[in-house]
Amino acid sequence: MFGIGMPELIIILVIILIIFGAGKLPEIGAGMGKAIRNFKGESDEEEKKDPEKIEEEKKE
């Protein structure tokens, strides 16, 4: 996963825990989950569009 091993992940998680605190972590996780779902939904919709419409939008 991106060349990151277990020790690096643990260090990153500890730093995030120190910066944001344990109370904010669920809120941050929920926000990231919503953002990923929105991004995935938009990319799925983009694939369903006609290729001609996509080209027209890029030109604008």
PQR file with spaces between the fields and no chain letter, atoms N, CA, C, O and H, PARSE charges and radii, in Angstrom:
ATOM       1  N    MET     1       0.846   -1.190    0.000 -0.4000 1.5000
ATOM       2  CA   MET     1       0.000    0.000    0.000 -0.0000 2.0000
ATOM       3  C    MET     1       0.880    1.239    0.000  0.5500 1.7000
ATOM       4  O    MET     1       1.297    1.692    1.066 -0.5500 1.4000
ATOM       5  N    PHE     2       1.166    1.785   -1.143 -0.4000 1.5000
ATOM       6  CA   PHE     2       1.940    3.006   -1.317 -0.0000 2.0000
ATOM       7  C    PHE     2       3.344    2.905   -0.743  0.5500 1.7000
ATOM       8  O    PHE     2       3.969    3.933   -0.483 -0.5500 1.4000
ATOM       9  H    PHE     2       0.827    1.417   -2.009  0.4000 1.0000
ATOM      10  N    GLY     3       3.854    1.707   -0.539 -0.4000 1.5000
ATOM      11  CA   GLY     3       5.193    1.537   -0.010 -0.0000 2.0000
ATOM      12  C    GLY     3       5.308    1.901    1.463  0.5500 1.7000
ATOM      13  O    GLY     3       6.407    2.155    1.957 -0.5500 1.4000
ATOM      14  H    GLY     3       3.346    0.872   -0.751  0.4000 1.0000
ATOM      15  N    ILE     4       4.181    1.928    2.167 -0.4000 1.5000
ATOM      16  CA   ILE     4       4.191    2.266    3.594 -0.0000 2.0000
ATOM      17  C    ILE     4       4.033    0.972    4.373  0.5500 1.7000
ATOM      18  O    ILE     4       3.098    0.204    4.149 -0.5500 1.4000
ATOM      19  H    ILE     4       3.289    1.722    1.766  0.4000 1.0000
ATOM      20  N    GLY     5       4.954    0.744    5.286 -0.4000 1.5000
ATOM      21  CA   GLY     5       4.904   -0.463    6.094 -0.0000 2.0000
ATOM      22  C    GLY     5       4.139   -0.239    7.388  0.5500 1.7000
ATOM      23  O    GLY     5       3.649    0.859    7.651 -0.5500 1.4000
ATOM      24  H    GLY     5       5.714    1.368    5.468  0.4000 1.0000
ATOM      25  N    MET     6       4.043   -1.275    8.182 -0.4000 1.5000
ATOM      26  CA   MET     6       3.306   -1.218    9.439 -0.0000 2.0000
ATOM      27  C    MET     6       3.898   -0.200   10.422  0.5500 1.7000
ATOM      28  O    MET     6       3.132    0.535   11.044 -0.5500 1.4000
ATOM      29  H    MET     6       4.441   -2.168    7.969  0.4000 1.0000
ATOM      30  N    PRO     7       5.222   -0.120   10.591 -0.5600 1.5000
ATOM      31  CA   PRO     7       5.760    0.870   11.539  0.2800 2.0000
ATOM      32  C    PRO     7       5.421    2.313   11.136  0.5500 1.7000
ATOM      33  O    PRO     7       5.126    3.147   11.991 -0.5500 1.4000
ATOM      34  N    GLU     8       5.466    2.598    9.838 -0.4000 1.5000
ATOM      35  CA   GLU     8       5.143    3.948    9.385 -0.0000 2.0000
ATOM      36  C    GLU     8       3.678    4.279    9.642  0.5500 1.7000
ATOM      37  O    GLU     8       3.350    5.388   10.064 -0.5500 1.4000
ATOM      38  H    GLU     8       5.706    1.921    9.143  0.4000 1.0000
ATOM      39  N    LEU     9       2.788    3.300    9.383 -0.4000 1.5000
ATOM      40  CA   LEU     9       1.363    3.518    9.634 -0.0000 2.0000
ATOM      41  C    LEU     9       1.084    3.784   11.109  0.5500 1.7000
ATOM      42  O    LEU     9       0.279    4.651   11.449 -0.5500 1.4000
ATOM      43  H    LEU     9       3.055    2.399    9.040  0.4000 1.0000
ATOM      44  N    ILE    10       1.748    3.041   11.975 -0.4000 1.5000
ATOM      45  CA   ILE    10       1.555    3.224   13.415 -0.0000 2.0000
ATOM      46  C    ILE    10       2.019    4.611   13.833  0.5500 1.7000
ATOM      47  O    ILE    10       1.339    5.282   14.609 -0.5500 1.4000
ATOM      48  H    ILE    10       2.402    2.337   11.699  0.4000 1.0000
ATOM      49  N    ILE    11       3.159    5.046   13.332 -0.4000 1.5000
ATOM      50  CA   ILE    11       3.669    6.382   13.665 -0.0000 2.0000
ATOM      51  C    ILE    11       2.704    7.459   13.187  0.5500 1.7000
ATOM      52  O    ILE    11       2.428    8.412   13.916 -0.5500 1.4000
ATOM      53  H    ILE    11       3.712    4.501   12.701  0.4000 1.0000
ATOM      54  N    ILE    12       2.187    7.313   11.961 -0.4000 1.5000
ATOM      55  CA   ILE    12       1.237    8.294   11.419 -0.0000 2.0000
ATOM      56  C    ILE    12      -0.031    8.327   12.269  0.5500 1.7000
ATOM      57  O    ILE    12      -0.537    9.404   12.584 -0.5500 1.4000
ATOM      58  H    ILE    12       2.412    6.538   11.370  0.4000 1.0000
ATOM      59  N    LEU    13      -0.546    7.158   12.640 -0.4000 1.5000
ATOM      60  CA   LEU    13      -1.760    7.110   13.455 -0.0000 2.0000
ATOM      61  C    LEU    13      -1.549    7.724   14.837  0.5500 1.7000
ATOM      62  O    LEU    13      -2.441    8.394   15.358 -0.5500 1.4000
ATOM      63  H    LEU    13      -0.135    6.283   12.384  0.4000 1.0000
ATOM      64  N    VAL    14      -0.391    7.506   15.429 -0.4000 1.5000
ATOM      65  CA   VAL    14      -0.091    8.102   16.736 -0.0000 2.0000
ATOM      66  C    VAL    14      -0.020    9.620   16.624  0.5500 1.7000
ATOM      67  O    VAL    14      -0.544   10.329   17.483 -0.5500 1.4000
ATOM      68  H    VAL    14       0.334    6.962   15.006  0.4000 1.0000
ATOM      69  N    ILE    15       0.618   10.122   15.579 -0.4000 1.5000
ATOM      70  CA   ILE    15       0.704   11.571   15.378 -0.0000 2.0000
ATOM      71  C    ILE    15      -0.691   12.168   15.192  0.5500 1.7000
ATOM      72  O    ILE    15      -0.999   13.210   15.769 -0.5500 1.4000
ATOM      73  H    ILE    15       1.044    9.546   14.881  0.4000 1.0000
ATOM      74  N    ILE    16      -1.534   11.515   14.393 -0.4000 1.5000
ATOM      75  CA   ILE    16      -2.903   11.996   14.189 -0.0000 2.0000
ATOM      76  C    ILE    16      -3.671   11.984   15.504  0.5500 1.7000
ATOM      77  O    ILE    16      -4.423   12.916   15.793 -0.5500 1.4000
ATOM      78  H    ILE    16      -1.283   10.667   13.924  0.4000 1.0000
ATOM      79  N    LEU    17      -3.490   10.948   16.294 -0.4000 1.5000
ATOM      80  CA   LEU    17      -4.157   10.859   17.589 -0.0000 2.0000
ATOM      81  C    LEU    17      -3.718   11.993   18.507  0.5500 1.7000
ATOM      82  O    LEU    17      -4.543   12.569   19.217 -0.5500 1.4000
ATOM      83  H    LEU    17      -2.879   10.191   16.059  0.4000 1.0000
ATOM      84  N    ILE    18      -2.435   12.316   18.500 -0.4000 1.5000
ATOM      85  CA   ILE    18      -1.917   13.400   19.337 -0.0000 2.0000
ATOM      86  C    ILE    18      -2.463   14.750   18.873  0.5500 1.7000
ATOM      87  O    ILE    18      -2.852   15.578   19.697 -0.5500 1.4000
ATOM      88  H    ILE    18      -1.765   11.848   17.924  0.4000 1.0000
ATOM      89  N    ILE    19      -2.495   14.973   17.567 -0.4000 1.5000
ATOM      90  CA   ILE    19      -2.925   16.268   17.033 -0.0000 2.0000
ATOM      91  C    ILE    19      -4.424   16.486   17.241  0.5500 1.7000
ATOM      92  O    ILE    19      -4.825   17.541   17.732 -0.5500 1.4000
ATOM      93  H    ILE    19      -2.179   14.301   16.897  0.4000 1.0000
ATOM      94  N    PHE    20      -5.247   15.520   16.882 -0.4000 1.5000
ATOM      95  CA   PHE    20      -6.691   15.714   16.896 -0.0000 2.0000
ATOM      96  C    PHE    20      -7.370   15.205   18.160  0.5500 1.7000
ATOM      97  O    PHE    20      -8.465   15.662   18.485 -0.5500 1.4000
ATOM      98  H    PHE    20      -4.921   14.663   16.484  0.4000 1.0000
ATOM      99  N    GLY    21      -6.772   14.300   18.864 -0.4000 1.5000
ATOM     100  CA   GLY    21      -7.394   13.737   20.052 -0.0000 2.0000
ATOM     101  C    GLY    21      -8.336   12.603   19.701  0.5500 1.7000
ATOM     102  O    GLY    21      -8.772   12.470   18.558 -0.5500 1.4000
ATOM     103  H    GLY    21      -5.881   13.928   18.601  0.4000 1.0000
ATOM     104  N    ALA    22      -8.641   11.796   20.687 -0.4000 1.5000
ATOM     105  CA   ALA    22      -9.464   10.610   20.463 -0.0000 2.0000
ATOM     106  C    ALA    22     -10.908   10.974   20.132  0.5500 1.7000
ATOM     107  O    ALA    22     -11.580   10.228   19.420 -0.5500 1.4000
ATOM     108  H    ALA    22      -8.287   11.904   21.616  0.4000 1.0000
ATOM     109  N    GLY    23     -11.393   12.097   20.631 -0.4000 1.5000
ATOM     110  CA   GLY    23     -12.787   12.482   20.405 -0.0000 2.0000
ATOM     111  C    GLY    23     -13.081   12.886   18.974  0.5500 1.7000
ATOM     112  O    GLY    23     -14.198   12.693   18.494 -0.5500 1.4000
ATOM     113  H    GLY    23     -10.848   12.703   21.210  0.4000 1.0000
ATOM     114  N    LYS    24     -12.105   13.438   18.291 -0.4000 1.5000
ATOM     115  CA   LYS    24     -12.317   13.919   16.923 -0.0000 2.0000
ATOM     116  C    LYS    24     -12.109   12.838   15.866  0.5500 1.7000
ATOM     117  O    LYS    24     -12.564   13.003   14.734 -0.5500 1.4000
ATOM     118  H    LYS    24     -11.197   13.595   18.680  0.4000 1.0000
ATOM     119  N    LEU    25     -11.442   11.749   16.199 -0.4000 1.5000
ATOM     120  CA   LEU    25     -11.139   10.726   15.203 -0.0000 2.0000
ATOM     121  C    LEU    25     -12.378   10.146   14.513  0.5500 1.7000
ATOM     122  O    LEU    25     -12.339    9.956   13.298 -0.5500 1.4000
ATOM     123  H    LEU    25     -11.072   11.616   17.119  0.4000 1.0000
ATOM     124  N    PRO    26     -13.477    9.853   15.226 -0.5600 1.5000
ATOM     125  CA   PRO    26     -14.661    9.355   14.515  0.2800 2.0000
ATOM     126  C    PRO    26     -15.228   10.378   13.526  0.5500 1.7000
ATOM     127  O    PRO    26     -15.682   10.013   12.442 -0.5500 1.4000
ATOM     128  N    GLU    27     -15.201   11.656   13.903 -0.4000 1.5000
ATOM     129  CA   GLU    27     -15.692   12.702   13.006 -0.0000 2.0000
ATOM     130  C    GLU    27     -14.813   12.792   11.759  0.5500 1.7000
ATOM     131  O    GLU    27     -15.320   12.930   10.646 -0.5500 1.4000
ATOM     132  H    GLU    27     -14.833   11.953   14.784  0.4000 1.0000
ATOM     133  N    ILE    28     -13.520   12.714   11.944 -0.4000 1.5000
ATOM     134  CA   ILE    28     -12.591   12.779   10.810 -0.0000 2.0000
ATOM     135  C    ILE    28     -12.805   11.572    9.898  0.5500 1.7000
ATOM     136  O    ILE    28     -12.844   11.716    8.676 -0.5500 1.4000
ATOM     137  H    ILE    28     -13.108   12.602   12.848  0.4000 1.0000
ATOM     138  N    GLY    29     -12.942   10.394   10.482 -0.4000 1.5000
ATOM     139  CA   GLY    29     -13.177    9.186    9.694 -0.0000 2.0000
ATOM     140  C    GLY    29     -14.482    9.257    8.913  0.5500 1.7000
ATOM     141  O    GLY    29     -14.540    8.856    7.750 -0.5500 1.4000
ATOM     142  H    GLY    29     -12.909   10.277   11.475  0.4000 1.0000
ATOM     143  N    ALA    30     -15.526    9.767    9.553 -0.4000 1.5000
ATOM     144  CA   ALA    30     -16.816    9.884    8.869 -0.0000 2.0000
ATOM     145  C    ALA    30     -16.714   10.881    7.714  0.5500 1.7000
ATOM     146  O    ALA    30     -17.255   10.643    6.634 -0.5500 1.4000
ATOM     147  H    ALA    30     -15.480   10.093   10.497  0.4000 1.0000
ATOM     148  N    GLY    31     -16.026   11.987    7.942 -0.4000 1.5000
ATOM     149  CA   GLY    31     -15.851   12.984    6.883 -0.0000 2.0000
ATOM     150  C    GLY    31     -15.068   12.430    5.709  0.5500 1.7000
ATOM     151  O    GLY    31     -15.409   12.686    4.554 -0.5500 1.4000
ATOM     152  H    GLY    31     -15.587   12.180    8.820  0.4000 1.0000
ATOM     153  N    MET    32     -14.028   11.677    5.997 -0.4000 1.5000
ATOM     154  CA   MET    32     -13.236   11.079    4.924 -0.0000 2.0000
ATOM     155  C    MET    32     -14.062   10.038    4.166  0.5500 1.7000
ATOM     156  O    MET    32     -13.961    9.938    2.943 -0.5500 1.4000
ATOM     157  H    MET    32     -13.752   11.469    6.935  0.4000 1.0000
ATOM     158  N    GLY    33     -14.873    9.268    4.882 -0.4000 1.5000
ATOM     159  CA   GLY    33     -15.730    8.272    4.234 -0.0000 2.0000
ATOM     160  C    GLY    33     -16.740    8.922    3.296  0.5500 1.7000
ATOM     161  O    GLY    33     -16.971    8.436    2.189 -0.5500 1.4000
ATOM     162  H    GLY    33     -14.955    9.349    5.876  0.4000 1.0000
ATOM     163  N    LYS    34     -17.343   10.029    3.747 -0.4000 1.5000
ATOM     164  CA   LYS    34     -18.294   10.752    2.897 -0.0000 2.0000
ATOM     165  C    LYS    34     -17.597   11.301    1.662  0.5500 1.7000
ATOM     166  O    LYS    34     -18.136   11.237    0.558 -0.5500 1.4000
ATOM     167  H    LYS    34     -17.156   10.424    4.646  0.4000 1.0000
ATOM     168  N    ALA    35     -16.404   11.838    1.849 -0.4000 1.5000
ATOM     169  CA   ALA    35     -15.668   12.400    0.716 -0.0000 2.0000
ATOM     170  C    ALA    35     -15.330   11.316   -0.310  0.5500 1.7000
ATOM     171  O    ALA    35     -15.447   11.540   -1.515 -0.5500 1.4000
ATOM     172  H    ALA    35     -15.965   11.891    2.746  0.4000 1.0000
ATOM     173  N    ILE    36     -14.918   10.163    0.163 -0.4000 1.5000
ATOM     174  CA   ILE    36     -14.576    9.059   -0.750 -0.0000 2.0000
ATOM     175  C    ILE    36     -15.824    8.577   -1.483  0.5500 1.7000
ATOM     176  O    ILE    36     -15.778    8.313   -2.685 -0.5500 1.4000
ATOM     177  H    ILE    36     -14.823    9.981    1.141  0.4000 1.0000
ATOM     178  N    ARG    37     -16.958    8.460   -0.750 -0.4000 1.5000
ATOM     179  CA   ARG    37     -18.201    8.037   -1.400 -0.0000 2.0000
ATOM     180  C    ARG    37     -18.646    9.043   -2.451  0.5500 1.7000
ATOM     181  O    ARG    37     -19.074    8.654   -3.537 -0.5500 1.4000
ATOM     182  H    ARG    37     -16.996    8.675    0.226  0.4000 1.0000
ATOM     183  N    ASN    38     -18.548   10.336   -2.139 -0.4000 1.5000
ATOM     184  CA   ASN    38     -18.930   11.363   -3.106 -0.0000 2.0000
ATOM     185  C    ASN    38     -18.033   11.310   -4.336  0.5500 1.7000
ATOM     186  O    ASN    38     -18.512   11.413   -5.465 -0.5500 1.4000
ATOM     187  H    ASN    38     -18.200   10.652   -1.256  0.4000 1.0000
ATOM     188  N    PHE    39     -16.751   11.150   -4.118 -0.4000 1.5000
ATOM     189  CA   PHE    39     -15.816   11.073   -5.238 -0.0000 2.0000
ATOM     190  C    PHE    39     -16.126    9.863   -6.110  0.5500 1.7000
ATOM     191  O    PHE    39     -16.147    9.959   -7.337 -0.5500 1.4000
ATOM     192  H    PHE    39     -16.361   11.066   -3.201  0.4000 1.0000
ATOM     193  N    LYS    40     -16.365    8.724   -5.466 -0.4000 1.5000
ATOM     194  CA   LYS    40     -16.672    7.508   -6.209 -0.0000 2.0000
ATOM     195  C    LYS    40     -17.985    7.659   -6.972  0.5500 1.7000
ATOM     196  O    LYS    40     -18.089    7.230   -8.121 -0.5500 1.4000
ATOM     197  H    LYS    40     -16.348    8.646   -4.470  0.4000 1.0000
ATOM     198  N    GLY    41     -18.984    8.266   -6.339 -0.4000 1.5000
ATOM     199  CA   GLY    41     -20.265    8.480   -7.003 -0.0000 2.0000
ATOM     200  C    GLY    41     -20.137    9.385   -8.206  0.5500 1.7000
ATOM     201  O    GLY    41     -20.740    9.125   -9.248 -0.5500 1.4000
ATOM     202  H    GLY    41     -18.900    8.615   -5.406  0.4000 1.0000
ATOM     203  N    GLU    42     -19.357   10.450   -8.077 -0.4000 1.5000
ATOM     204  CA   GLU    42     -19.148   11.364   -9.197 -0.0000 2.0000
ATOM     205  C    GLU    42     -18.395   10.689  -10.331  0.5500 1.7000
ATOM     206  O    GLU    42     -18.714   10.900  -11.501 -0.5500 1.4000
ATOM     207  H    GLU    42     -18.867   10.661   -7.232  0.4000 1.0000
ATOM     208  N    SER    43     -17.403    9.880   -9.996 -0.4000 1.5000
ATOM     209  CA   SER    43     -16.646    9.207  -11.052 -0.0000 2.0000
ATOM     210  C    SER    43     -17.512    8.163  -11.753  0.5500 1.7000
ATOM     211  O    SER    43     -17.370    7.955  -12.958 -0.5500 1.4000
ATOM     212  H    SER    43     -17.144    9.709   -9.046  0.4000 1.0000
ATOM     213  N    ASP    44     -18.414    7.497  -11.008 -0.4000 1.5000
ATOM     214  CA   ASP    44     -19.333    6.542  -11.628 -0.0000 2.0000
ATOM     215  C    ASP    44     -20.291    7.253  -12.571  0.5500 1.7000
ATOM     216  O    ASP    44     -20.572    6.761  -13.664 -0.5500 1.4000
ATOM     217  H    ASP    44     -18.530    7.665  -10.029  0.4000 1.0000
ATOM     218  N    GLU    45     -20.793    8.412  -12.152 -0.4000 1.5000
ATOM     219  CA   GLU    45     -21.687    9.184  -13.009 -0.0000 2.0000
ATOM     220  C    GLU    45     -20.962    9.662  -14.259  0.5500 1.7000
ATOM     221  O    GLU    45     -21.540    9.697  -15.345 -0.5500 1.4000
ATOM     222  H    GLU    45     -20.565    8.812  -11.265  0.4000 1.0000
ATOM     223  N    GLU    46     -19.709   10.026  -14.102 -0.4000 1.5000
ATOM     224  CA   GLU    46     -18.908   10.504  -15.232 -0.0000 2.0000
ATOM     225  C    GLU    46     -18.749    9.402  -16.275  0.5500 1.7000
ATOM     226  O    GLU    46     -18.765    9.678  -17.475 -0.5500 1.4000
ATOM     227  H    GLU    46     -19.240    9.997  -13.220  0.4000 1.0000
ATOM     228  N    GLU    47     -18.596    8.169  -15.833 -0.4000 1.5000
ATOM     229  CA   GLU    47     -18.443    7.046  -16.749 -0.0000 2.0000
ATOM     230  C    GLU    47     -19.738    6.770  -17.510  0.5500 1.7000
ATOM     231  O    GLU    47     -19.699    6.280  -18.639 -0.5500 1.4000
ATOM     232  H    GLU    47     -18.583    7.944  -14.858  0.4000 1.0000
ATOM     233  N    LYS    48     -20.876    7.077  -16.906 -0.4000 1.5000
ATOM     234  CA   LYS    48     -22.164    6.809  -17.531 -0.0000 2.0000
ATOM     235  C    LYS    48     -22.526    7.851  -18.588  0.5500 1.7000
ATOM     236  O    LYS    48     -23.372    7.597  -19.445 -0.5500 1.4000
ATOM     237  H    LYS    48     -20.908    7.474  -15.989  0.4000 1.0000
ATOM     238  N    LYS    49     -21.890    9.020  -18.531 -0.4000 1.5000
ATOM     239  CA   LYS    49     -22.192   10.077  -19.492 -0.0000 2.0000
ATOM     240  C    LYS    49     -21.714    9.683  -20.886  0.5500 1.7000
ATOM     241  O    LYS    49     -20.846    8.826  -21.050 -0.5500 1.4000
ATOM     242  H    LYS    49     -21.202    9.227  -17.834  0.4000 1.0000
ATOM     243  N    ASP    50     -22.304   10.332  -21.876 -0.4000 1.5000
ATOM     244  CA   ASP    50     -21.859   10.133  -23.244 -0.0000 2.0000
ATOM     245  C    ASP    50     -20.471   10.725  -23.419  0.5500 1.7000
ATOM     246  O    ASP    50     -20.190   11.788  -22.866 -0.5500 1.4000
ATOM     247  H    ASP    50     -23.009   11.029  -21.743  0.4000 1.0000
ATOM     248  N    PRO    51     -19.608   10.079  -24.164 -0.5600 1.5000
ATOM     249  CA   PRO    51     -18.269   10.623  -24.401  0.2800 2.0000
ATOM     250  C    PRO    51     -18.309   12.009  -25.057  0.5500 1.7000
ATOM     251  O    PRO    51     -17.434   12.836  -24.800 -0.5500 1.4000
ATOM     252  N    GLU    52     -19.315   12.270  -25.899 -0.4000 1.5000
ATOM     253  CA   GLU    52     -19.420   13.576  -26.551 -0.0000 2.0000
ATOM     254  C    GLU    52     -19.691   14.674  -25.530  0.5500 1.7000
ATOM     255  O    GLU    52     -19.134   15.767  -25.637 -0.5500 1.4000
ATOM     256  H    GLU    52     -20.026   11.598  -26.108  0.4000 1.0000
ATOM     257  N    LYS    53     -20.540   14.398  -24.542 -0.4000 1.5000
ATOM     258  CA   LYS    53     -20.845   15.392  -23.512 -0.0000 2.0000
ATOM     259  C    LYS    53     -19.608   15.692  -22.672  0.5500 1.7000
ATOM     260  O    LYS    53     -19.380   16.840  -22.291 -0.5500 1.4000
ATOM     261  H    LYS    53     -20.992   13.510  -24.455  0.4000 1.0000
ATOM     262  N    ILE    54     -18.821   14.681  -22.384 -0.4000 1.5000
ATOM     263  CA   ILE    54     -17.608   14.868  -21.590 -0.0000 2.0000
ATOM     264  C    ILE    54     -16.649   15.787  -22.339  0.5500 1.7000
ATOM     265  O    ILE    54     -16.061   16.688  -21.740 -0.5500 1.4000
ATOM     266  H    ILE    54     -19.006   13.748  -22.693  0.4000 1.0000
ATOM     267  N    GLU    55     -16.489   15.571  -23.631 -0.4000 1.5000
ATOM     268  CA   GLU    55     -15.598   16.414  -24.439 -0.0000 2.0000
ATOM     269  C    GLU    55     -16.109   17.853  -24.484  0.5500 1.7000
ATOM     270  O    GLU    55     -15.314   18.791  -24.436 -0.5500 1.4000
ATOM     271  H    GLU    55     -16.967   14.840  -24.118  0.4000 1.0000
ATOM     272  N    GLU    56     -17.426   18.036  -24.577 -0.4000 1.5000
ATOM     273  CA   GLU    56     -17.999   19.377  -24.597 -0.0000 2.0000
ATOM     274  C    GLU    56     -17.736   20.092  -23.288  0.5500 1.7000
ATOM     275  O    GLU    56     -17.418   21.282  -23.288 -0.5500 1.4000
ATOM     276  H    GLU    56     -18.072   17.274  -24.616  0.4000 1.0000
ATOM     277  N    GLU    57     -17.863   19.385  -22.166 -0.4000 1.5000
ATOM     278  CA   GLU    57     -17.631   19.990  -20.858 -0.0000 2.0000
ATOM     279  C    GLU    57     -16.162   20.369  -20.698  0.5500 1.7000
ATOM     280  O    GLU    57     -15.858   21.390  -20.081 -0.5500 1.4000
ATOM     281  H    GLU    57     -18.121   18.419  -22.166  0.4000 1.0000
ATOM     282  N    LYS    58     -15.264   19.585  -21.230 -0.4000 1.5000
ATOM     283  CA   LYS    58     -13.835   19.880  -21.122 -0.0000 2.0000
ATOM     284  C    LYS    58     -13.485   21.133  -21.915  0.5500 1.7000
ATOM     285  O    LYS    58     -12.609   21.899  -21.512 -0.5500 1.4000
ATOM     286  H    LYS    58     -15.511   18.755  -21.731  0.4000 1.0000
ATOM     287  N    LYS    59     -14.162   21.343  -23.037 -0.4000 1.5000
ATOM     288  CA   LYS    59     -13.880   22.513  -23.883 -0.0000 2.0000
ATOM     289  C    LYS    59     -14.340   23.799  -23.233  0.5500 1.7000
ATOM     290  O    LYS    59     -13.762   24.858  -23.475 -0.5500 1.4000
ATOM     291  H    LYS    59     -14.873   20.721  -23.364  0.4000 1.0000
ATOM     292  N    GLU    60     -15.376   23.719  -22.408 -0.4000 1.5000
ATOM     293  CA   GLU    60     -15.929   24.920  -21.755 -0.0000 2.0000
ATOM     294  C    GLU    60     -15.080   25.376  -20.663  0.5500 1.7000
ATOM     295  O    GLU    60     -15.396   26.370  -20.009 -0.5500 1.4000
ATOM     296  H    GLU    60     -15.846   22.858  -22.212  0.4000 1.0000
